[in-house]
Amino acid sequence: MLSYLSPNTQWVLLSTLILGIAAGMIGCLAYWKRQSLMSDALSHAALPGVVIAFALTGVKSLPVLVLGAAISSLLGALLIQGIRSSSRIKEDTAMGIILSVFFGFGIMMLTIVSRSAGGSQSGLDGFIFGQAASMVRQDVYTMLIMAALVILVVFAGFKEWKLFLFDPDFAKGMGLSGKWMNSLYLSVLVLVIVIGIQAVGVILMAALLIIPSVSARYWSSSFRSMVICSGVFGGAAGMTGSLLSSIGNGWPTGPFVVLASSAIFLVSLIFGAEKGLLVQALQLRRQKKRHHSNSWQHKTVHVKEAE
Amino acid sequence: MSYAMWILLTASLVGLSCGIVGALLILRRMAMMADAISHSVLLGIVVAYLITRELSGIHMLIGAVIAGLLTAVLVQWFHSRGVQKDASIGVVFTTMFAIGVVLIATKVGNAHLDTKHALMGEITFIPWEKVQVPWLGEIPQATLTLSAVLLLVVFIILIFYKEWKITSFDPALAASLGIPVVLMHYIFMSMVSLTTVAAFDAVGAIMVVAMLITPAASAYLWTDRLSIMMMLSALFGVVSAIMGYYIAVWLDTSISGSMAFATGLVFLLSFLFSPKHGLASRLHYRSAAADS
């Protein structure tokens, strides 16, 4: 089926596939760091960076925009950290503030920039809901390289990640610097968010991090299998979503990617081997049966004794 | 009234109602839940539109409240089944929002519902769609809806003021006193959805979050009393709305974006200079303590 598609579409599919894999894997880290919504805040916070980078350079080249996005989302992360640690405002409120204010600022800048860019329209609107079809070969290469880098970082330090997430004190005892790991974690998180914004968009990028990892929980009993499962789900969702959105003219990619991953989530929720609804219902029934037959035996024993 | 006055009035009403609800919201640690609801009401609005083919008043409100409650119930359900709260919020609202956007992008794109509108609102169109109201004359539809929602919200908060206070600060105590905590939670979620959807037309899905969370967080830095916090938060909401409008006029840019930006400015000032919890006063006390 893939051979019917134009070469450019094939490249785009490949890039959303690998993006999904990277996002799924990083999503697991974020899940166990209990920071799923942090990725949402950071992806919204990337918008002003993208727009300002475009306004400064005047070209829509992915590496430049990614750099802008990375700077503004890191700034967002630092501000969230700063607000939380130096005032009595809680983390979720801080995330809400940064998310909405940065996004509002981004929309402000976007309106100004697209007005001055004139009728040609810079195509920056695509960054809100994602427009995978608008990617050129150069963008695809950039994305592939960075996503591969992210995947490599996760695999290369797999043991360290596990320690860092599940037993930070022990990790410290082993001489693993928490500060260093934290910065590395934040860097890969931001990296995967910013490379995804052109294909999936700033608003729904977080979904590609969150949903596959939650779905993977229903199939895995260890962290390793969760990361792998989540990567596979993310990749499948990324590819299916961009394929679906390429059917219609100008359909945004992001929402379709999210729908694809939600479909995977729904299937996992019901049929998942670990804690899936169906498995749990069956277990409950079996237990009930056993309990029933047990108590029935007890009764007959009692009756016999009474006789 | 002139065109600009209607816009300012509508924006101020958004600031007022979001500010009041927002104060309770951040005390209940539900800031991200507001983010979730503001996204998922989009689905409610779109479905209501698909069913009734009307983009006005009551249908939208009902659709939005259902969507908001559905979000709250689903998040709670996933959470009770062992998914982390953060992650379950993330799963639910992104999915509902994505369905809404897909419906708009594919099926109902012909209407005045479009994805851009959903995100940023179109406050500039509000003064054009007026309805006749007895005694008051012609009032824009959105302004009327907002006023009604504001009255309702203020009414619900005032009659159960003590209950809101106790459930927000000490849910365990509230439960032991026999206050229906769960019911209050869902009433509150409905209030958030109502406010969100009423403000939706004016400022769009994402800016509602700014209006709900940021003025309330700023107010939280100035006071320790709930009543004062609510009033301050409403005041900050109105100030940011008006400031945002003038910034937008000055730079000729998106009004809702500028309003969100203005809430950020108010927060920045509060964060730096609030007498009690501001950065400046903290540093001052720290150096004073070091001197003595």
Interface residues (C-beta under 8 A of the other chain):
Chain A: Y31 R34 Q35 S36 L37 S39 D40 H44 I83 S86 S87 R88 I89 K90 D92 T93 A94 M95 G96 I97 L99 S100 V101 F103 G104 F105 G106 I107 M108 M109 L110 T111 I112 R115 D125 I128 F129 I203 L204 A206 A207 I210 I211 S213 V214 R217 G248 W251 P252 G254 P255 F256 V258 L259 S262 F265 K275
Chain B: I26 R29 M30 A31 M32 A34 D35 R81 G82 V83 Q84 D86 A87 S88 I89 G90 V91 T94 T95 F97 A98 I99 V101 V102 A105 T106 T115 K116 L119 M120 I206 M207 V209 A210 L212 I213 T214 A217 Y220 L221 A248 L251 D252 T253 S254 S256 G257 S258 M259 A260 F261 T263 G264 F267 F271 H277 G278 L279 R282
